[in-house]
Structures are given as structure tokens and as C-alpha cells.
Amino acid sequence: MESVVETLHMNKGAGETSYAMNSSLQRKLISLTKQAVEKAIKEILCSQRGPTMKMGIADLGCSTGPNALMVISEIVQTIYETSNTLNRLAPKELMLYLNDLFTNDFNNIFVSLPSFYKKIGQEKEHNQSKNNNIGDFGPTCFVSAVPGTFYGRLFPTKSINFFHSSSSLHWLSRVPIGLKDESARRLNTGKLYISKSTPNSVIEAYSQQFQNDFSCFLESRSLEMVDEGRMVLSFLGRESTDPAAIYGCYHWELLAQALMAMVSEGLVEEEKVDSFNLPYYACCYEELKMVIEKEGSFMVDSLETNEIDWDEGIESERGEGVARAVRAILESILEYHFGSHIMDDLFGRYAQILDHHFSRTKAKCFTFNISLVKRRE
Ligand SMILES: C[S@@+](CC[C@H](N)C(=O)[O-])C[C@H]1O[C@@H](n2cnc3c(N)ncnc32)[C@H](O)[C@@H]1O
């Protein structure tokens, strides 16, 4: 498996192992961007001369389940409220684009669209009655899905005012090349991601892939954005400059332990584990800043870091809950490589390892929350 385009999708539907039912950590991350989103929207509205007729807004890596419509709902709400505070008319039309990879379960979002439109309609009526002094209040929303990879162009030139993306940009476009030596021997054996035993050349390959991907992301968005456009991005990262530092990789280290236990019992071939690496990278602040400066299209308006619990929103049976949340994200990629038959056993073991881990230590993850403004051309 090299590219994520055909293989990565969050677990579909609304069943026990679905992403829809196991995404409370990501919901928390969305809530942490609220202030940055409000500020960006305010700046966009303030920068416009005269009434704003239309705005293009896109959520990149929207996935499936309640989080997808929650994000755009909150953005629409912020536009209403900010226009109200600024005592000006809200934009008449909002084009709301939901982007994810081709295999994403967009249908699960579409079935919730009638209630989304109903809620927006009710808010519009409410605002209108509160603000009848300034006439028709509140935009008409047009929601569309835009399947494709955000590591490349998705939208026409200068068509988007605001981009949002949460819990997605830690996914690379592909597994880095260069994870083998000159004799084609695997270099990251027994691991799924960077770990203490990972050779420098593998770490370098991961970092390079991140730099290429993130630079391509910025360049594509800068072309698609109107002048004065803004974006708020949040994703997993690491605090330390050391890529093998615990917060950047520990959940994958524990999953590798579960797989290696299955290898030792003859349930999984060792070569299968050795040949599997995740298309994921937790960057550090220095790398992030370097790519933004080098690519050059954006200025950083604000950058915040947060530490959140892995088991955010999971009330009981933490090991099992976190294992289910990871399964909802990773199952498609793991199934593609190892086959579906090992999934129940693998995640059962992972849950036990996690329980043991949680009994000894508080498990945290580290996130970036960054707000960017397009530079004037
Ligand atoms: C963990 S989910 C986060 C979803 C949602 N934003 C949330 O906060 O709940 C990450 C999403 O990013 C998507 N993704 C990963 N790489 C992508 C890419 N190159 N282009 C578009 N979407 C991508 C995945 O398919 C997945 O749905």
C-alpha cells in the first residue's frame, strides 16, 4: 500500500465500530478551534468592502458522521453572529463544501442534510425576527461534497474564502519512499511508524514526505483562495523535535506490540508487519514553521498547541473505547494489508495493552491549532 487515495477511509455507517460512533476525540479537537474560527470569520467579513453576497467555505477531510455537519453548522452560526455583532448583513449565499477522499462515506452525511437545512432555516427565521430592522437576515446555504485528495487542487481559482480542516493533516499522501536499504531490506522492522529503534534514514524519509505534502497543500489552497482568504487547521503533532518522542508515536507503538504478539503466536507473518508502515506523520513546530515560510503563500496569524487525553469523551472501559476509536480510523488500511480476519483479535489485544498502559500513565496527545492568512499577491 503506497497511496492513501484508494485505501484510507474511516469506518462507514453508524454501527459499533463506525467512525460516526467513535469520534469524540476529534470532536474535542474541533471545539478547540472555535476561537480561531471566530476570529478568522470576523477578519474576513471586516475585510470586505460593501455587503458580502457570497462566501465559499470548505472543510477538508470532513469524514463521516456527526462531526462533518457540526463543523459547517458552527461556521454558519459564527457567520450569523459575527455579522450581527458587526451590525451588517450576513452574506446572502454560502457555498459549503465537504471534502474527503473518494472512498469516504458521504452518504452518511447526506442523510442528515435535511435536518441540517431545517436547523439553518430556523436560525435564519430567528435572526430575522430579532433583526427586522435590517431586512432579510441570514444566508442560503448550498452544501456539496468534493471528493478528492487535498494534496492537490480541489476547487477553482480564487473561489474559497475560508478553509477549515481538523484531525486530517497528520495523514500523508502516501507511505514515504526510502523505507528500504540498497539491498531492498526493510528498515523499520516490527514497527508501524517511527519508534526508538527506527533508523535515521526512515525518519528523514517521513519528514521529507511531510514537507512535500504540506507544501503542496499550502500551494493548492493559496491558488483556490480569494485575496484576504483565511484558514484554520488543527491536527496531531509532537512537542519534541525528536520524532520518536512519546506523544508523537506511542499509540502506534502499542498497536505494533499487539501485532508482534500475533506474530509470535504464528497468527500473522512477520514479513507482513515488517512491510507495513503508516502514511502518518506527527510534525513538530520547527518543521511546520519551516514549510510555511519556505512555501511562502501564507502568514501565521496564530498558532496554539494543546494536549488532550487519548480517551477524551470515553466514559468507561478506556482501553476498549480507545481501541474502537483507533479501529474506526485505521481498519481500512490494516484490512487492505493484513486481511479482515485478524481485526477482532488484533483490536481485542490492543484494548488490553491500552488498559495496561492507562493503568500506569496518563495518555496524552499533542495537537497544533494554526490560523493562516493568505499573503497579498
Ligand atoms: C480522523 S478523520 C477527521 C474527520 C473530521 N474532520 C473530524 O474532525 O471528525 C481524518 C479524515 O481525513 C481524511 N483524509 C486523509 N487524507 C486525506 C486527503 N489527502 N485528502 C482528503 N481527505 C483526507 C480521511 O479520509 C478522514 O476522513
PDBQT file of the ligand as one rigid body, heavy atoms in Angstrom, charges set to zero:
ROOT
HETATM    1  C1  LIG A 401      -9.788  11.384  11.655  1.00  0.00    +0.000 C 
HETATM    2  S1  LIG A 401     -10.710  11.902  10.309  1.00  0.00    +0.000 S 
HETATM    3  C2  LIG A 401     -11.210  13.524  10.809  1.00  0.00    +0.000 C 
HETATM    4  C3  LIG A 401     -12.531  13.860  10.266  1.00  0.00    +0.000 C 
HETATM    5  C4  LIG A 401     -13.214  15.115  10.730  1.00  0.00    +0.000 C 
HETATM    6  N1  LIG A 401     -12.544  16.297  10.237  1.00  0.00    +0.000 N 
HETATM    7  C5  LIG A 401     -13.364  15.174  12.216  1.00  0.00    +0.000 C 
HETATM    8  O1  LIG A 401     -12.788  16.073  12.828  1.00  0.00    +0.000 OA
HETATM    9  O2  LIG A 401     -14.064  14.312  12.784  1.00  0.00    +0.000 OA
HETATM   10  C6  LIG A 401      -9.500  12.269   9.065  1.00  0.00    +0.000 C 
HETATM   11  C7  LIG A 401     -10.114  12.410   7.695  1.00  0.00    +0.000 C 
HETATM   12  O3  LIG A 401      -9.142  12.925   6.790  1.00  0.00    +0.000 OA
HETATM   13  C8  LIG A 401      -9.342  12.313   5.558  1.00  0.00    +0.000 C 
HETATM   14  N2  LIG A 401      -8.138  12.439   4.731  1.00  0.00    +0.000 N 
HETATM   15  C9  LIG A 401      -6.915  11.906   4.949  1.00  0.00    +0.000 A 
HETATM   16  N3  LIG A 401      -6.097  12.225   3.945  1.00  0.00    +0.000 NA
HETATM   17  C10 LIG A 401      -6.807  12.977   3.076  1.00  0.00    +0.000 A 
HETATM   18  C11 LIG A 401      -6.504  13.611   1.836  1.00  0.00    +0.000 A 
HETATM   19  N4  LIG A 401      -5.286  13.503   1.294  1.00  0.00    +0.000 N 
HETATM   20  N5  LIG A 401      -7.467  14.318   1.212  1.00  0.00    +0.000 NA
HETATM   21  C12 LIG A 401      -8.716  14.423   1.757  1.00  0.00    +0.000 A 
HETATM   22  N6  LIG A 401      -9.060  13.842   2.939  1.00  0.00    +0.000 NA
HETATM   23  C13 LIG A 401      -8.117  13.132   3.580  1.00  0.00    +0.000 A 
HETATM   24  C14 LIG A 401      -9.656  10.871   5.939  1.00  0.00    +0.000 C 
HETATM   25  O4  LIG A 401     -10.275  10.165   4.892  1.00  0.00    +0.000 OA
HETATM   26  C15 LIG A 401     -10.544  11.076   7.145  1.00  0.00    +0.000 C 
HETATM   27  O5  LIG A 401     -11.891  11.098   6.810  1.00  0.00    +0.000 OA
ENDROOT
TORSDOF 0
